[in-house]
Amino acid sequence: MKLLGRNRLDNVKNFNVSSKVWVNVWSTEVDAASWRTVQDIKEQFPTVSNPANGMFNFKVDGCSAIVETVIDFNVLSVLIIAVKVL
């Protein structure tokens, strides 16, 4: 998958060591993925939520933040639209 909006993850990396590790691992896994279905994502990230068609929220380990994304299976892209602290 092509990960777009990666710069939005910079603030999360500063929360603590766990969140920095999570961001680095998550980014690497997304880059290596080739998801074609919602089920493909849920197999790799069982806790992902899918609040709307094409939108996916990933909970960041070690803090109360989520990474909101839009995933396009046709062009194999993941766009980070926001990082929110709950």
N, CA, C and O atoms as a Maestro MAE file, in Angstrom:
{
 s_m_m2io_version
 :::
 2.0.0
}

f_m_ct {
 s_m_title
 :::
 protein
 m_atom[344] {
  # First column is atom index #
  i_m_mmod_type
  r_m_x_coord
  r_m_y_coord
  r_m_z_coord
  i_m_residue_number
  s_m_chain_name
  s_m_pdb_residue_name
  s_m_pdb_atom_name
  i_m_atomic_number
  :::
  1 25 0.850 -1.173 0.000 1 A "MET " " N  " 7
  2 3 0.000 0.000 0.000 1 A "MET " " CA " 6
  3 2 0.898 1.240 0.000 1 A "MET " " C  " 6
  4 15 1.996 1.231 0.556 1 A "MET " " O  " 8
  5 25 0.418 2.273 -0.620 2 A "LYS " " N  " 7
  6 3 1.132 3.547 -0.587 2 A "LYS " " CA " 6
  7 2 0.552 4.364 0.566 2 A "LYS " " C  " 6
  8 15 -0.646 4.646 0.591 2 A "LYS " " O  " 8
  9 25 1.398 4.740 1.512 3 A "LEU " " N  " 7
  10 3 0.964 5.486 2.695 3 A "LEU " " CA " 6
  11 2 1.147 6.979 2.449 3 A "LEU " " C  " 6
  12 15 2.267 7.460 2.272 3 A "LEU " " O  " 8
  13 25 0.040 7.697 2.442 4 A "LEU " " N  " 7
  14 3 0.041 9.140 2.202 4 A "LEU " " CA " 6
  15 2 -0.320 9.877 3.491 4 A "LEU " " C  " 6
  16 15 -1.094 9.364 4.300 4 A "LEU " " O  " 8
  17 25 0.225 11.058 3.684 5 A "GLY " " N  " 7
  18 3 -0.058 11.831 4.888 5 A "GLY " " CA " 6
  19 2 0.755 11.393 6.085 5 A "GLY " " C  " 6
  20 15 0.377 11.637 7.231 5 A "GLY " " O  " 8
  21 25 1.863 10.753 5.818 6 A "ARG " " N  " 7
  22 3 2.740 10.201 6.867 6 A "ARG " " CA " 6
  23 2 3.179 11.274 7.873 6 A "ARG " " C  " 6
  24 15 3.401 10.969 9.045 6 A "ARG " " O  " 8
  25 25 3.303 12.513 7.423 7 A "ASN " " N  " 7
  26 3 3.732 13.599 8.312 7 A "ASN " " CA " 6
  27 2 2.767 13.814 9.481 7 A "ASN " " C  " 6
  28 15 3.162 14.364 10.509 7 A "ASN " " O  " 8
  29 25 1.519 13.393 9.339 8 A "ARG " " N  " 7
  30 3 0.538 13.541 10.424 8 A "ARG " " CA " 6
  31 2 0.864 12.644 11.618 8 A "ARG " " C  " 6
  32 15 0.299 12.824 12.697 8 A "ARG " " O  " 8
  33 25 1.759 11.693 11.437 9 A "LEU " " N  " 7
  34 3 2.134 10.780 12.523 9 A "LEU " " CA " 6
  35 2 3.222 11.351 13.425 9 A "LEU " " C  " 6
  36 15 3.495 10.790 14.487 9 A "LEU " " O  " 8
  37 25 3.842 12.445 13.028 10 A "ASP " " N  " 7
  38 3 4.983 12.982 13.774 10 A "ASP " " CA " 6
  39 2 4.661 13.292 15.234 10 A "ASP " " C  " 6
  40 15 5.454 12.965 16.116 10 A "ASP " " O  " 8
  41 25 3.518 13.915 15.506 11 A "ASN " " N  " 7
  42 3 3.170 14.256 16.889 11 A "ASN " " CA " 6
  43 2 2.960 13.022 17.756 11 A "ASN " " C  " 6
  44 15 3.306 13.032 18.937 11 A "ASN " " O  " 8
  45 25 2.401 11.962 17.187 12 A "VAL " " N  " 7
  46 3 2.143 10.736 17.950 12 A "VAL " " CA " 6
  47 2 3.452 10.109 18.412 12 A "VAL " " C  " 6
  48 15 3.518 9.536 19.499 12 A "VAL " " O  " 8
  49 25 4.472 10.214 17.608 13 A "LYS " " N  " 7
  50 3 5.771 9.630 17.961 13 A "LYS " " CA " 6
  51 2 6.334 10.236 19.241 13 A "LYS " " C  " 6
  52 15 7.123 9.592 19.933 13 A "LYS " " O  " 8
  53 25 5.942 11.456 19.563 14 A "ASN " " N  " 7
  54 3 6.476 12.148 20.734 14 A "ASN " " CA " 6
  55 2 5.724 11.846 22.030 14 A "ASN " " C  " 6
  56 15 6.157 12.277 23.098 14 A "ASN " " O  " 8
  57 25 4.611 11.118 21.963 15 A "PHE " " N  " 7
  58 3 3.838 10.824 23.174 15 A "PHE " " CA " 6
  59 2 4.643 9.996 24.162 15 A "PHE " " C  " 6
  60 15 4.768 10.359 25.332 15 A "PHE " " O  " 8
  61 25 5.186 8.886 23.690 16 A "ASN " " N  " 7
  62 3 6.007 8.011 24.532 16 A "ASN " " CA " 6
  63 2 6.693 6.978 23.644 16 A "ASN " " C  " 6
  64 15 6.474 6.945 22.433 16 A "ASN " " O  " 8
  65 25 7.519 6.140 24.251 17 A "VAL " " N  " 7
  66 3 8.277 5.140 23.491 17 A "VAL " " CA " 6
  67 2 7.339 4.149 22.804 17 A "VAL " " C  " 6
  68 15 7.563 3.782 21.651 17 A "VAL " " O  " 8
  69 25 6.289 3.712 23.506 18 A "SER " " N  " 7
  70 3 5.358 2.733 22.925 18 A "SER " " CA " 6
  71 2 4.686 3.268 21.670 18 A "SER " " C  " 6
  72 15 4.565 2.555 20.673 18 A "SER " " O  " 8
  73 25 4.251 4.519 21.718 19 A "SER " " N  " 7
  74 3 3.584 5.078 20.544 19 A "SER " " CA " 6
  75 2 4.564 5.267 19.384 19 A "SER " " C  " 6
  76 15 4.193 5.092 18.223 19 A "SER " " O  " 8
  77 25 5.802 5.618 19.691 20 A "LYS " " N  " 7
  78 3 6.820 5.759 18.636 20 A "LYS " " CA " 6
  79 2 7.079 4.414 17.962 20 A "LYS " " C  " 6
  80 15 7.149 4.330 16.736 20 A "LYS " " O  " 8
  81 25 7.219 3.367 18.766 21 A "VAL " " N  " 7
  82 3 7.426 2.024 18.215 21 A "VAL " " CA " 6
  83 2 6.219 1.621 17.381 21 A "VAL " " C  " 6
  84 15 6.375 1.097 16.278 21 A "VAL " " O  " 8
  85 25 5.010 1.863 17.900 22 A "TRP " " N  " 7
  86 3 3.791 1.486 17.178 22 A "TRP " " CA " 6
  87 2 3.741 2.173 15.814 22 A "TRP " " C  " 6
  88 15 3.465 1.525 14.805 22 A "TRP " " O  " 8
  89 25 4.005 3.478 15.779 23 A "VAL " " N  " 7
  90 3 3.962 4.225 14.517 23 A "VAL " " CA " 6
  91 2 4.960 3.649 13.518 23 A "VAL " " C  " 6
  92 15 4.628 3.472 12.346 23 A "VAL " " O  " 8
  93 25 6.162 3.360 13.961 24 A "ASN " " N  " 7
  94 3 7.179 2.814 13.058 24 A "ASN " " CA " 6
  95 2 6.782 1.442 12.522 24 A "ASN " " C  " 6
  96 15 6.925 1.175 11.329 24 A "ASN " " O  " 8
  97 25 6.285 0.577 13.397 25 A "VAL " " N  " 7
  98 3 5.868 -0.768 12.975 25 A "VAL " " CA " 6
  99 2 4.646 -0.685 12.070 25 A "VAL " " C  " 6
  100 15 4.606 -1.327 11.020 25 A "VAL " " O  " 8
  101 25 3.653 0.099 12.468 26 A "TRP " " N  " 7
  102 3 2.424 0.236 11.680 26 A "TRP " " CA " 6
  103 2 2.743 0.755 10.278 26 A "TRP " " C  " 6
  104 15 2.244 0.219 9.289 26 A "TRP " " O  " 8
  105 25 3.567 1.791 10.193 27 A "SER " " N  " 7
  106 3 3.937 2.357 8.886 27 A "SER " " CA " 6
  107 2 4.621 1.320 8.003 27 A "SER " " C  " 6
  108 15 4.329 1.220 6.812 27 A "SER " " O  " 8
  109 25 5.523 0.559 8.586 28 A "THR " " N  " 7
  110 3 6.230 -0.482 7.841 28 A "THR " " CA " 6
  111 2 5.262 -1.554 7.353 28 A "THR " " C  " 6
  112 15 5.351 -2.000 6.209 28 A "THR " " O  " 8
  113 25 4.334 -1.969 8.222 29 A "GLU " " N  " 7
  114 3 3.359 -2.994 7.829 29 A "GLU " " CA " 6
  115 2 2.430 -2.490 6.733 29 A "GLU " " C  " 6
  116 15 2.118 -3.229 5.799 29 A "GLU " " O  " 8
  117 25 1.987 -1.243 6.834 30 A "VAL " " N  " 7
  118 3 1.112 -0.681 5.803 30 A "VAL " " CA " 6
  119 2 1.860 -0.601 4.472 30 A "VAL " " C  " 6
  120 15 1.308 -0.953 3.430 30 A "VAL " " O  " 8
  121 25 3.101 -0.143 4.501 31 A "ASP " " N  " 7
  122 3 3.903 -0.061 3.273 31 A "ASP " " CA " 6
  123 2 4.030 -1.421 2.583 31 A "ASP " " C  " 6
  124 15 4.029 -1.497 1.354 31 A "ASP " " O  " 8
  125 25 4.137 -2.480 3.362 32 A "ALA " " N  " 7
  126 3 4.341 -3.827 2.814 32 A "ALA " " CA " 6
  127 2 3.032 -4.527 2.443 32 A "ALA " " C  " 6
  128 15 3.049 -5.549 1.758 32 A "ALA " " O  " 8
  129 25 1.913 -3.987 2.886 33 A "ALA " " N  " 7
  130 3 0.617 -4.649 2.675 33 A "ALA " " CA " 6
  131 2 0.117 -4.461 1.246 33 A "ALA " " C  " 6
  132 15 0.535 -3.552 0.530 33 A "ALA " " O  " 8
  133 25 -0.790 -5.351 0.859 34 A "SER " " N  " 7
  134 3 -1.496 -5.202 -0.418 34 A "SER " " CA " 6
  135 2 -2.950 -5.617 -0.200 34 A "SER " " C  " 6
  136 15 -3.435 -6.580 -0.794 34 A "SER " " O  " 8
  137 25 -3.625 -4.872 0.659 35 A "TRP " " N  " 7
  138 3 -5.001 -5.179 1.026 35 A "TRP " " CA " 6
  139 2 -5.940 -4.994 -0.155 35 A "TRP " " C  " 6
  140 15 -5.841 -4.019 -0.901 35 A "TRP " " O  " 8
  141 25 -6.840 -5.932 -0.310 36 A "ARG " " N  " 7
  142 3 -7.850 -5.871 -1.371 36 A "ARG " " CA " 6
  143 2 -9.263 -5.810 -0.812 36 A "ARG " " C  " 6
  144 15 -10.206 -5.454 -1.519 36 A "ARG " " O  " 8
  145 25 -9.406 -6.166 0.487 37 A "THR " " N  " 7
  146 3 -10.730 -6.196 1.115 37 A "THR " " CA " 6
  147 2 -10.629 -5.715 2.561 37 A "THR " " C  " 6
  148 15 -9.541 -5.636 3.131 37 A "THR " " O  " 8
  149 25 -11.784 -5.395 3.139 38 A "VAL " " N  " 7
  150 3 -11.849 -5.034 4.557 38 A "VAL " " CA " 6
  151 2 -11.332 -6.192 5.400 38 A "VAL " " C  " 6
  152 15 -10.633 -5.978 6.390 38 A "VAL " " O  " 8
  153 25 -11.669 -7.398 5.018 39 A "GLN " " N  " 7
  154 3 -11.229 -8.576 5.769 39 A "GLN " " CA " 6
  155 2 -9.704 -8.689 5.801 39 A "GLN " " C  " 6
  156 15 -9.141 -9.105 6.813 39 A "GLN " " O  " 8
  157 25 -9.040 -8.330 4.726 40 A "ASP " " N  " 7
  158 3 -7.570 -8.347 4.705 40 A "ASP " " CA " 6
  159 2 -7.001 -7.449 5.801 40 A "ASP " " C  " 6
  160 15 -6.049 -7.821 6.488 40 A "ASP " " O  " 8
  161 25 -7.590 -6.267 5.959 41 A "ILE " " N  " 7
  162 3 -7.122 -5.333 6.990 41 A "ILE " " CA " 6
  163 2 -7.394 -5.898 8.377 41 A "ILE " " C  " 6
  164 15 -6.528 -5.857 9.251 41 A "ILE " " O  " 8
  165 25 -8.602 -6.428 8.577 42 A "LYS " " N  " 7
  166 3 -8.983 -6.950 9.893 42 A "LYS " " CA " 6
  167 2 -8.163 -8.173 10.292 42 A "LYS " " C  " 6
  168 15 -7.968 -8.421 11.481 42 A "LYS " " O  " 8
  169 25 -7.689 -8.929 9.329 43 A "GLU " " N  " 7
  170 3 -6.816 -10.061 9.647 43 A "GLU " " CA " 6
  171 2 -5.468 -9.576 10.168 43 A "GLU " " C  " 6
  172 15 -4.889 -10.195 11.060 43 A "GLU " " O  " 8
  173 25 -4.969 -8.481 9.621 44 A "GLN " " N  " 7
  174 3 -3.677 -7.945 10.040 44 A "GLN " " CA " 6
  175 2 -3.803 -7.055 11.279 44 A "GLN " " C  " 6
  176 15 -2.910 -7.033 12.126 44 A "GLN " " O  " 8
  177 25 -4.908 -6.328 11.381 45 A "PHE " " N  " 7
  178 3 -5.152 -5.418 12.507 45 A "PHE " " CA " 6
  179 2 -6.553 -5.682 13.060 45 A "PHE " " C  " 6
  180 15 -7.497 -4.976 12.704 45 A "PHE " " O  " 8
  181 25 -6.701 -6.687 13.922 46 A "PRO " " N  " 7
  182 3 -8.028 -7.091 14.414 46 A "PRO " " CA " 6
  183 2 -8.802 -5.991 15.143 46 A "PRO " " C  " 6
  184 15 -10.031 -6.048 15.200 46 A "PRO " " O  " 8
  185 25 -8.118 -4.996 15.697 47 A "THR " " N  " 7
  186 3 -8.817 -3.955 16.454 47 A "THR " " CA " 6
  187 2 -9.206 -2.744 15.606 47 A "THR " " C  " 6
  188 15 -9.759 -1.780 16.135 47 A "THR " " O  " 8
  189 25 -8.930 -2.775 14.319 48 A "VAL " " N  " 7
  190 3 -9.283 -1.647 13.456 48 A "VAL " " CA " 6
  191 2 -10.802 -1.477 13.439 48 A "VAL " " C  " 6
  192 15 -11.546 -2.457 13.440 48 A "VAL " " O  " 8
  193 25 -11.251 -0.222 13.425 49 A "SER " " N  " 7
  194 3 -12.687 0.024 13.277 49 A "SER " " CA " 6
  195 2 -12.941 0.591 11.885 49 A "SER " " C  " 6
  196 15 -12.075 1.220 11.277 49 A "SER " " O  " 8
  197 25 -14.147 0.350 11.405 50 A "ASN " " N  " 7
  198 3 -14.539 0.736 10.050 50 A "ASN " " CA " 6
  199 2 -15.851 1.521 10.144 50 A "ASN " " C  " 6
  200 15 -16.913 0.986 9.828 50 A "ASN " " O  " 8
  201 25 -15.783 2.815 10.587 51 A "PRO " " N  " 7
  202 3 -17.006 3.578 10.845 51 A "PRO " " CA " 6
  203 2 -17.800 3.959 9.598 51 A "PRO " " C  " 6
  204 15 -18.997 4.229 9.691 51 A "PRO " " O  " 8
  205 25 -17.163 3.987 8.452 52 A "ALA " " N  " 7
  206 3 -17.846 4.330 7.204 52 A "ALA " " CA " 6
  207 2 -17.125 3.641 6.056 52 A "ALA " " C  " 6
  208 15 -15.988 3.192 6.194 52 A "ALA " " O  " 8
  209 25 -17.801 3.569 4.936 53 A "ASN " " N  " 7
  210 3 -17.231 2.911 3.773 53 A "ASN " " CA " 6
  211 2 -15.907 3.569 3.376 53 A "ASN " " C  " 6
  212 15 -15.871 4.756 3.052 53 A "ASN " " O  " 8
  213 25 -14.833 2.799 3.405 54 A "GLY " " N  " 7
  214 3 -13.518 3.295 3.026 54 A "GLY " " CA " 6
  215 2 -12.737 3.947 4.146 54 A "GLY " " C  " 6
  216 15 -11.542 4.202 3.995 54 A "GLY " " O  " 8
  217 25 -13.388 4.223 5.270 55 A "MET " " N  " 7
  218 3 -12.709 4.862 6.402 55 A "MET " " CA " 6
  219 2 -12.334 3.812 7.443 55 A "MET " " C  " 6
  220 15 -13.116 2.913 7.751 55 A "MET " " O  " 8
  221 25 -11.118 3.944 7.978 56 A "PHE " " N  " 7
  222 3 -10.625 2.994 8.976 56 A "PHE " " CA " 6
  223 2 -9.874 3.756 10.058 56 A "PHE " " C  " 6
  224 15 -9.094 4.662 9.765 56 A "PHE " " O  " 8
  225 25 -10.118 3.377 11.321 57 A "ASN " " N  " 7
  226 3 -9.448 3.991 12.466 57 A "ASN " " CA " 6
  227 2 -8.574 2.955 13.152 57 A "ASN " " C  " 6
  228 15 -9.024 1.860 13.488 57 A "ASN " " O  " 8
  229 25 -7.320 3.322 13.353 58 A "PHE " " N  " 7
  230 3 -6.349 2.447 14.001 58 A "PHE " " CA " 6
  231 2 -5.986 3.036 15.357 58 A "PHE " " C  " 6
  232 15 -5.552 4.185 15.433 58 A "PHE " " O  " 8
  233 25 -6.156 2.265 16.427 59 A "LYS " " N  " 7
  234 3 -5.810 2.694 17.789 59 A "LYS " " CA " 6
  235 2 -4.304 2.593 17.964 59 A "LYS " " C  " 6
  236 15 -3.705 1.556 17.682 59 A "LYS " " O  " 8
  237 25 -3.696 3.681 18.434 60 A "VAL " " N  " 7
  238 3 -2.252 3.724 18.658 60 A "VAL " " CA " 6
  239 2 -1.944 3.112 20.016 60 A "VAL " " C  " 6
  240 15 -2.535 3.507 21.021 60 A "VAL " " O  " 8
  241 25 -1.030 2.156 20.059 61 A "ASP " " N  " 7
  242 3 -0.618 1.552 21.332 61 A "ASP " " CA " 6
  243 2 0.109 2.577 22.190 61 A "ASP " " C  " 6
  244 15 0.866 3.405 21.685 61 A "ASP " " O  " 8
  245 25 -0.130 2.509 23.484 62 A "GLY " " N  " 7
  246 3 0.617 3.336 24.423 62 A "GLY " " CA " 6
  247 2 0.062 4.723 24.650 62 A "GLY " " C  " 6
  248 15 0.632 5.496 25.420 62 A "GLY " " O  " 8
  249 25 -1.047 5.060 23.992 63 A "CYS " " N  " 7
  250 3 -1.665 6.365 24.219 63 A "CYS " " CA " 6
  251 2 -3.127 6.292 23.784 63 A "CYS " " C  " 6
  252 15 -3.593 5.255 23.313 63 A "CYS " " O  " 8
  253 25 -3.833 7.383 23.943 64 A "SER " " N  " 7
  254 3 -5.263 7.383 23.621 64 A "SER " " CA " 6
  255 2 -5.540 8.032 22.265 64 A "SER " " C  " 6
  256 15 -6.549 8.715 22.094 64 A "SER " " O  " 8
  257 25 -4.657 7.821 21.321 65 A "ALA " " N  " 7
  258 3 -4.816 8.406 19.985 65 A "ALA " " CA " 6
  259 2 -5.297 7.363 18.981 65 A "ALA " " C  " 6
  260 15 -5.074 6.163 19.143 65 A "ALA " " O  " 8
  261 25 -5.961 7.858 17.943 66 A "ILE " " N  " 7
  262 3 -6.333 7.008 16.811 66 A "ILE " " CA " 6
  263 2 -5.839 7.669 15.527 66 A "ILE " " C  " 6
  264 15 -5.779 8.893 15.416 66 A "ILE " " O  " 8
  265 25 -5.491 6.833 14.576 67 A "VAL " " N  " 7
  266 3 -5.099 7.296 13.248 67 A "VAL " " CA " 6
  267 2 -6.291 7.043 12.337 67 A "VAL " " C  " 6
  268 15 -6.675 5.897 12.103 67 A "VAL " " O  " 8
  269 25 -6.873 8.124 11.824 68 A "GLU " " N  " 7
  270 3 -8.015 8.021 10.918 68 A "GLU " " CA " 6
  271 2 -7.500 7.974 9.483 68 A "GLU " " C  " 6
  272 15 -6.701 8.814 9.070 68 A "GLU " " O  " 8
  273 25 -7.965 6.989 8.738 69 A "THR " " N  " 7
  274 3 -7.491 6.814 7.367 69 A "THR " " CA " 6
  275 2 -8.646 6.604 6.398 69 A "THR " " C  " 6
  276 15 -9.753 6.232 6.787 69 A "THR " " O  " 8
  277 25 -8.358 6.851 5.146 70 A "VAL " " N  " 7
  278 3 -9.228 6.464 4.040 70 A "VAL " " CA " 6
  279 2 -8.399 5.519 3.187 70 A "VAL " " C  " 6
  280 15 -7.292 5.850 2.764 70 A "VAL " " O  " 8
  281 25 -8.952 4.337 2.941 71 A "ILE " " N  " 7
  282 3 -8.220 3.322 2.184 71 A "ILE " " CA " 6
  283 2 -8.920 3.075 0.853 71 A "ILE " " C  " 6
  284 15 -10.124 2.822 0.805 71 A "ILE " " O  " 8
  285 25 -8.151 3.152 -0.214 72 A "ASP " " N  " 7
  286 3 -8.658 2.894 -1.558 72 A "ASP " " CA " 6
  287 2 -8.038 1.588 -2.044 72 A "ASP " " C  " 6
  288 15 -6.850 1.529 -2.363 72 A "ASP " " O  " 8
  289 25 -8.858 0.550 -2.094 73 A "PHE " " N  " 7
  290 3 -8.377 -0.770 -2.498 73 A "PHE " " CA " 6
  291 2 -8.007 -0.818 -3.979 73 A "PHE " " C  " 6
  292 15 -7.170 -1.627 -4.378 73 A "PHE " " O  " 8
  293 25 -8.614 0.032 -4.792 74 A "ASN " " N  " 7
  294 3 -8.344 0.011 -6.231 74 A "ASN " " CA " 6
  295 2 -6.950 0.513 -6.577 74 A "ASN " " C  " 6
  296 15 -6.302 -0.020 -7.477 74 A "ASN " " O  " 8
  297 25 -6.489 1.533 -5.869 75 A "VAL " " N  " 7
  298 3 -5.160 2.086 -6.158 75 A "VAL " " CA " 6
  299 2 -4.146 1.737 -5.077 75 A "VAL " " C  " 6
  300 15 -3.014 2.219 -5.096 75 A "VAL " " O  " 8
  301 25 -4.565 0.885 -4.124 76 A "LEU " " N  " 7
  302 3 -3.690 0.415 -3.042 76 A "LEU " " CA " 6
  303 2 -3.064 1.578 -2.273 76 A "LEU " " C  " 6
  304 15 -1.846 1.646 -2.108 76 A "LEU " " O  " 8
  305 25 -3.921 2.491 -1.805 77 A "SER " " N  " 7
  306 3 -3.413 3.631 -1.046 77 A "SER " " CA " 6
  307 2 -4.111 3.756 0.302 77 A "SER " " C  " 6
  308 15 -5.282 3.410 0.458 77 A "SER " " O  " 8
  309 25 -3.353 4.264 1.271 78 A "VAL " " N  " 7
  310 3 -3.859 4.564 2.608 78 A "VAL " " CA " 6
  311 2 -3.549 6.034 2.854 78 A "VAL " " C  " 6
  312 15 -2.384 6.428 2.913 78 A "VAL " " O  " 8
  313 25 -4.594 6.844 2.996 79 A "LEU " " N  " 7
  314 3 -4.430 8.269 3.246 79 A "LEU " " CA " 6
  315 2 -4.748 8.548 4.709 79 A "LEU " " C  " 6
  316 15 -5.868 8.309 5.161 79 A "LEU " " O  " 8
  317 25 -3.768 9.052 5.446 80 A "ILE " " N  " 7
  318 3 -3.998 9.457 6.831 80 A "ILE " " CA " 6
  319 2 -4.668 10.821 6.785 80 A "ILE " " C  " 6
  320 15 -4.074 11.795 6.323 80 A "ILE " " O  " 8
  321 25 -5.913 10.890 7.269 81 A "ILE " " N  " 7
  322 3 -6.634 12.162 7.222 81 A "ILE " " CA " 6
  323 2 -6.541 12.920 8.537 81 A "ILE " " C  " 6
  324 15 -6.685 14.142 8.559 81 A "ILE " " O  " 8
  325 25 -6.302 12.203 9.639 82 A "ALA " " N  " 7
  326 3 -6.186 12.871 10.940 82 A "ALA " " CA " 6
  327 2 -5.596 11.918 11.963 82 A "ALA " " C  " 6
  328 15 -5.678 10.697 11.831 82 A "ALA " " O  " 8
  329 25 -5.004 12.510 12.982 83 A "VAL " " N  " 7
  330 3 -4.607 11.776 14.179 83 A "VAL " " CA " 6
  331 2 -5.298 12.490 15.324 83 A "VAL " " C  " 6
  332 15 -5.060 13.674 15.562 83 A "VAL " " O  " 8
  333 25 -6.153 11.768 16.032 84 A "LYS " " N  " 7
  334 3 -6.949 12.383 17.096 84 A "LYS " " CA " 6
  335 2 -6.636 11.751 18.436 84 A "LYS " " C  " 6
  336 15 -6.484 10.535 18.554 84 A "LYS " " O  " 8
  337 25 -6.543 12.604 19.444 85 A "VAL " " N  " 7
  338 3 -6.371 12.129 20.813 85 A "VAL " " CA " 6
  339 2 -7.752 12.094 21.439 85 A "VAL " " C  " 6
  340 15 -8.475 13.089 21.431 85 A "VAL " " O  " 8
  341 25 -8.110 10.941 21.979 86 A "LEU " " N  " 7
  342 3 -9.441 10.768 22.571 86 A "LEU " " CA " 6
  343 2 -9.475 11.233 24.004 86 A "LEU " " C  " 6
  344 15 -10.519 11.159 24.652 86 A "LEU " " O  " 8
  :::
 }
 m_bond[343] {
  # First column is bond index #
  i_m_from
  i_m_to
  i_m_order
  :::
  1 1 2 1
  2 2 3 1
  3 3 4 2
  4 3 5 1
  5 5 6 1
  6 6 7 1
  7 7 8 2
  8 7 9 1
  9 9 10 1
  10 10 11 1
  11 11 12 2
  12 11 13 1
  13 13 14 1
  14 14 15 1
  15 15 16 2
  16 15 17 1
  17 17 18 1
  18 18 19 1
  19 19 20 2
  20 19 21 1
  21 21 22 1
  22 22 23 1
  23 23 24 2
  24 23 25 1
  25 25 26 1
  26 26 27 1
  27 27 28 2
  28 27 29 1
  29 29 30 1
  30 30 31 1
  31 31 32 2
  32 31 33 1
  33 33 34 1
  34 34 35 1
  35 35 36 2
  36 35 37 1
  37 37 38 1
  38 38 39 1
  39 39 40 2
  40 39 41 1
  41 41 42 1
  42 42 43 1
  43 43 44 2
  44 43 45 1
  45 45 46 1
  46 46 47 1
  47 47 48 2
  48 47 49 1
  49 49 50 1
  50 50 51 1
  51 51 52 2
  52 51 53 1
  53 53 54 1
  54 54 55 1
  55 55 56 2
  56 55 57 1
  57 57 58 1
  58 58 59 1
  59 59 60 2
  60 59 61 1
  61 61 62 1
  62 62 63 1
  63 63 64 2
  64 63 65 1
  65 65 66 1
  66 66 67 1
  67 67 68 2
  68 67 69 1
  69 69 70 1
  70 70 71 1
  71 71 72 2
  72 71 73 1
  73 73 74 1
  74 74 75 1
  75 75 76 2
  76 75 77 1
  77 77 78 1
  78 78 79 1
  79 79 80 2
  80 79 81 1
  81 81 82 1
  82 82 83 1
  83 83 84 2
  84 83 85 1
  85 85 86 1
  86 86 87 1
  87 87 88 2
  88 87 89 1
  89 89 90 1
  90 90 91 1
  91 91 92 2
  92 91 93 1
  93 93 94 1
  94 94 95 1
  95 95 96 2
  96 95 97 1
  97 97 98 1
  98 98 99 1
  99 99 100 2
  100 99 101 1
  101 101 102 1
  102 102 103 1
  103 103 104 2
  104 103 105 1
  105 105 106 1
  106 106 107 1
  107 107 108 2
  108 107 109 1
  109 109 110 1
  110 110 111 1
  111 111 112 2
  112 111 113 1
  113 113 114 1
  114 114 115 1
  115 115 116 2
  116 115 117 1
  117 117 118 1
  118 118 119 1
  119 119 120 2
  120 119 121 1
  121 121 122 1
  122 122 123 1
  123 123 124 2
  124 123 125 1
  125 125 126 1
  126 126 127 1
  127 127 128 2
  128 127 129 1
  129 129 130 1
  130 130 131 1
  131 131 132 2
  132 131 133 1
  133 133 134 1
  134 134 135 1
  135 135 136 2
  136 135 137 1
  137 137 138 1
  138 138 139 1
  139 139 140 2
  140 139 141 1
  141 141 142 1
  142 142 143 1
  143 143 144 2
  144 143 145 1
  145 145 146 1
  146 146 147 1
  147 147 148 2
  148 147 149 1
  149 149 150 1
  150 150 151 1
  151 151 152 2
  152 151 153 1
  153 153 154 1
  154 154 155 1
  155 155 156 2
  156 155 157 1
  157 157 158 1
  158 158 159 1
  159 159 160 2
  160 159 161 1
  161 161 162 1
  162 162 163 1
  163 163 164 2
  164 163 165 1
  165 165 166 1
  166 166 167 1
  167 167 168 2
  168 167 169 1
  169 169 170 1
  170 170 171 1
  171 171 172 2
  172 171 173 1
  173 173 174 1
  174 174 175 1
  175 175 176 2
  176 175 177 1
  177 177 178 1
  178 178 179 1
  179 179 180 2
  180 179 181 1
  181 181 182 1
  182 182 183 1
  183 183 184 2
  184 183 185 1
  185 185 186 1
  186 186 187 1
  187 187 188 2
  188 187 189 1
  189 189 190 1
  190 190 191 1
  191 191 192 2
  192 191 193 1
  193 193 194 1
  194 194 195 1
  195 195 196 2
  196 195 197 1
  197 197 198 1
  198 198 199 1
  199 199 200 2
  200 199 201 1
  201 201 202 1
  202 202 203 1
  203 203 204 2
  204 203 205 1
  205 205 206 1
  206 206 207 1
  207 207 208 2
  208 207 209 1
  209 209 210 1
  210 210 211 1
  211 211 212 2
  212 211 213 1
  213 213 214 1
  214 214 215 1
  215 215 216 2
  216 215 217 1
  217 217 218 1
  218 218 219 1
  219 219 220 2
  220 219 221 1
  221 221 222 1
  222 222 223 1
  223 223 224 2
  224 223 225 1
  225 225 226 1
  226 226 227 1
  227 227 228 2
  228 227 229 1
  229 229 230 1
  230 230 231 1
  231 231 232 2
  232 231 233 1
  233 233 234 1
  234 234 235 1
  235 235 236 2
  236 235 237 1
  237 237 238 1
  238 238 239 1
  239 239 240 2
  240 239 241 1
  241 241 242 1
  242 242 243 1
  243 243 244 2
  244 243 245 1
  245 245 246 1
  246 246 247 1
  247 247 248 2
  248 247 249 1
  249 249 250 1
  250 250 251 1
  251 251 252 2
  252 251 253 1
  253 253 254 1
  254 254 255 1
  255 255 256 2
  256 255 257 1
  257 257 258 1
  258 258 259 1
  259 259 260 2
  260 259 261 1
  261 261 262 1
  262 262 263 1
  263 263 264 2
  264 263 265 1
  265 265 266 1
  266 266 267 1
  267 267 268 2
  268 267 269 1
  269 269 270 1
  270 270 271 1
  271 271 272 2
  272 271 273 1
  273 273 274 1
  274 274 275 1
  275 275 276 2
  276 275 277 1
  277 277 278 1
  278 278 279 1
  279 279 280 2
  280 279 281 1
  281 281 282 1
  282 282 283 1
  283 283 284 2
  284 283 285 1
  285 285 286 1
  286 286 287 1
  287 287 288 2
  288 287 289 1
  289 289 290 1
  290 290 291 1
  291 291 292 2
  292 291 293 1
  293 293 294 1
  294 294 295 1
  295 295 296 2
  296 295 297 1
  297 297 298 1
  298 298 299 1
  299 299 300 2
  300 299 301 1
  301 301 302 1
  302 302 303 1
  303 303 304 2
  304 303 305 1
  305 305 306 1
  306 306 307 1
  307 307 308 2
  308 307 309 1
  309 309 310 1
  310 310 311 1
  311 311 312 2
  312 311 313 1
  313 313 314 1
  314 314 315 1
  315 315 316 2
  316 315 317 1
  317 317 318 1
  318 318 319 1
  319 319 320 2
  320 319 321 1
  321 321 322 1
  322 322 323 1
  323 323 324 2
  324 323 325 1
  325 325 326 1
  326 326 327 1
  327 327 328 2
  328 327 329 1
  329 329 330 1
  330 330 331 1
  331 331 332 2
  332 331 333 1
  333 333 334 1
  334 334 335 1
  335 335 336 2
  336 335 337 1
  337 337 338 1
  338 338 339 1
  339 339 340 2
  340 339 341 1
  341 341 342 1
  342 342 343 1
  343 343 344 2
  :::
 }
}
